[in-house]
């Protein structure tokens, strides 16, 4: 091995992807150890590895060209050794001249003085802080000023961040393309309106407010179903580069707040709205008129109270068929649709603002390849029949769709391009319906979970890949709205 050219050894090492194999390989010779160290671009340090300052400096010396570092103390206990502290962060600025991507998770010993050390990491492009309880707005402002190349910032469960001076600075002087803020209780969605001209460069934005116990239950507030936040020019900014938008667990009423984004994102390709209060058809209509490039839409909707007449109000989900018609008319590139309805009874289809007629207009107008329906009580076997003529549909997932029976399986089996089917908590589908799928010989994969009338024997012969479970997993419980808190 010592006689091989260094370039050849480097190429060999590049083709070894498993960390355990790399460690073994580098024990062969000092030359291999040095070459592997020089070319290693990323490391992940878990809670079982002591990363006191000296140990971290040794790691950085061993791998001088590190570009990506992740330190994760999830599951940490005192017996695991010392956590990374403020002095440890200074190692990155002095030893990692190529560092561009840093993730710090559950680092309870780092505060603002430590975060200020990152201001000297002039090459830093991406910073992710997960569960950093001691970090405040002061430390973030230091990073905003010092890290002039920062283009991605993720903040999750950072509860002591409140003042948004750092956000205003990044809006005026920064170059953020990706901003994700989740479960930071000191930041509300109105604060982001201070981002100002920063919206021009942003390509991905995600904001999730910390969940409250009764977020998914209809409250006493009655929202105006005719209110149009987009008829005003209240906010003079544009976000024409934004391609990926996710808003979750926020209340937009009585002030406009971030709902105004839905009418300003001309380049938007992916939209995710999860339990956003007070939205109505005018928001979706404004979105559809602006976003002709929309390819993916995910809606998690719960019951809310709406009225345009003080003498009458209805309890239903946010949008109606008017929204579906607008999407069908203006968003002709839509390929992925994921609709979930939480808290809606199968005995009361009127609780969902969508009807099967409106839904099928959308399906027939757009090249839908992936479709997920969760607790869609408006959807039945006739809908499956219409869906079976969709020329592009490849993946279908049905959860808690009680009105779909074996007859629906007979129809969907003839869908031209369908290759992946998932059925979860669909108790009116039996072995008879699953057998219909097997006769078509089209499915590549089939997932059956907690469908009481389907046996494992019937499922096994239907597709090339089959996953069957008779139990309701924790993940499924969350998806169907149980155990969501």
Secondary structure, DSSP 8 states (H G I E B T S, - for coil): -TTS-HHHHHHHHHT---HHHHHHHTTS-HHHHHHHHHH--EEEE-TTS---HHHHHHHHHHSTT--EEEEE-TT--GGG-----HHHHHHHHHH-TT--EEEEES-TT--HHHHHHGGG-TT--EEEEES-TT--HHHHHHHHHH-TT--EEEEES-TT----HHHHHHHHH---SEEEEES-TT--TTGGGGGGGGGGT--EEEEE----TTTTS--S-EEETT--GGGS-------TT--EEEEES-B--SS-GGGGGGGT-TT--EEEEES-BT--HHHHHHHHHH-TT--EEEEEEE-EEEEEETTEEEEE-S--HHHHHHHHHH-TT--EEEEEEES--TT-GGGSS--HHHHHHHHHHS---EEEEES-TT--HHHHHHHTT-SS--EEEEES-TT--HHHHHHHTT-TT--EEEEES-TT--HHHHHHHHHHT--SEEEEES-TT--HHHHHTTSSEEEEESS--HHHHHHTTSS--
